[in-house]
């Protein structure tokens, strides 16, 4: 019941910089720390995408706080294409290993 109360009180048109419960934040540049972690996961990301890439530069990220954090990272792979990788970061109490959940090519 308390959860429904919170949903009912959430504004329908919140400012773009406001995080809604379970919502995905607006895209922002990838931090140097996250970029390094994504590059370290290149092999796992390529395996999920079913392709290998010569160029692999993380550019922007959208994040969603759940029981951990989902990072949706847009990666420049050259040409007009971009790769979007869904990477899950568990809560610190559950371990620190990042998990690549999905990778799709956007054209």
C-alpha positions as CSV (number, residue, x, y, z in Angstrom):
1,X,0.0,0.0,0.0
2,X,2.8,2.4,0.8
3,X,4.4,1.6,-2.6
4,X,1.2,2.6,-4.4
5,X,1.1,5.8,-2.4
6,X,4.6,6.6,-3.6
7,X,3.6,5.9,-7.2
8,X,0.5,8.1,-6.9
9,X,2.7,11.0,-5.6
10,X,5.3,10.7,-8.4
11,X,4.8,13.6,-10.8
12,X,3.9,12.5,-14.3
13,X,6.3,15.0,-15.9
14,X,9.3,15.1,-13.6
15,X,12.3,17.2,-14.6
16,X,14.9,15.4,-16.8
17,X,17.5,15.2,-14.0
18,X,15.1,13.6,-11.5
19,X,15.4,9.9,-10.9
20,X,12.0,8.2,-10.7
21,X,11.6,5.0,-8.8
22,X,12.9,2.2,-11.0
23,X,13.2,4.6,-13.9
24,X,16.2,5.0,-16.2
25,X,18.2,8.2,-16.0
26,X,18.8,10.3,-19.0
27,X,21.9,9.5,-21.0
28,X,25.2,11.1,-19.8
29,X,28.8,10.7,-20.8
30,X,30.6,7.6,-19.5
31,X,32.9,8.2,-16.5
32,X,36.5,7.2,-16.9
33,X,36.1,4.4,-14.3
34,X,33.0,2.9,-16.0
35,X,34.7,3.2,-19.4
36,X,37.7,1.2,-18.2
37,X,35.4,-1.5,-16.7
38,X,33.4,-1.7,-20.0
39,X,36.7,-2.0,-22.1
40,X,37.8,-4.8,-19.7
41,X,34.5,-6.6,-20.5
42,X,35.0,-6.3,-24.3
43,X,35.4,-10.0,-24.9
44,X,32.1,-10.8,-23.0
45,X,30.3,-8.0,-24.8
46,X,31.5,-9.2,-28.2
47,X,30.4,-12.7,-27.3
48,X,26.9,-11.5,-26.5
49,X,26.8,-9.5,-29.7
50,X,28.1,-12.3,-31.8
51,X,30.7,-10.1,-33.5
52,X,34.1,-8.6,-32.9
53,X,35.0,-5.0,-33.2
54,X,38.3,-3.1,-34.0
55,X,37.0,0.1,-32.5
56,X,35.4,-0.1,-29.1
57,X,34.9,3.3,-27.3
58,X,32.2,3.6,-24.6
59,X,30.4,7.0,-25.2
60,X,27.3,7.4,-23.1
61,X,25.4,5.6,-20.4
62,X,21.9,5.4,-19.0
63,X,21.6,3.9,-15.5
64,X,18.7,2.3,-13.6
65,X,18.9,1.5,-9.9
66,X,17.3,-1.8,-9.1
67,X,18.8,-4.4,-6.6
68,X,22.1,-3.1,-7.9
69,X,22.5,-1.0,-11.0
70,X,21.8,-1.6,-14.7
71,X,24.1,0.3,-17.0
72,X,23.0,0.6,-20.6
73,X,26.2,1.7,-22.3
74,X,26.4,3.0,-25.9
75,X,29.7,2.0,-27.5
76,X,31.1,3.5,-30.7
77,X,32.2,0.5,-32.8
78,X,33.0,2.5,-36.0
79,X,31.0,3.6,-39.0
80,X,27.4,4.5,-38.4
81,X,26.8,1.7,-35.9
82,X,26.8,1.7,-32.2
83,X,26.6,-1.2,-29.8
84,X,24.4,-1.0,-26.7
85,X,25.5,-3.3,-23.8
86,X,23.3,-4.0,-20.8
87,X,25.7,-4.4,-17.8
88,X,24.5,-5.3,-14.3
89,X,26.5,-4.1,-11.2
90,X,25.3,-6.1,-8.1
91,X,25.1,-4.4,-4.7
92,X,28.4,-4.5,-2.8
93,X,27.0,-7.0,-0.3
94,X,26.3,-9.5,-3.2
95,X,29.7,-9.3,-4.9
96,X,31.4,-6.8,-7.2
97,X,31.7,-8.7,-10.5
98,X,29.9,-6.9,-13.4
99,X,27.7,-9.1,-15.5
100,X,27.0,-8.5,-19.2
101,X,23.4,-9.3,-19.7
102,X,22.8,-8.3,-23.4
103,X,24.5,-6.5,-26.3
104,X,22.8,-5.3,-29.4
105,X,24.0,-3.5,-32.5
106,X,22.2,-0.3,-33.3
107,X,22.4,0.9,-36.9
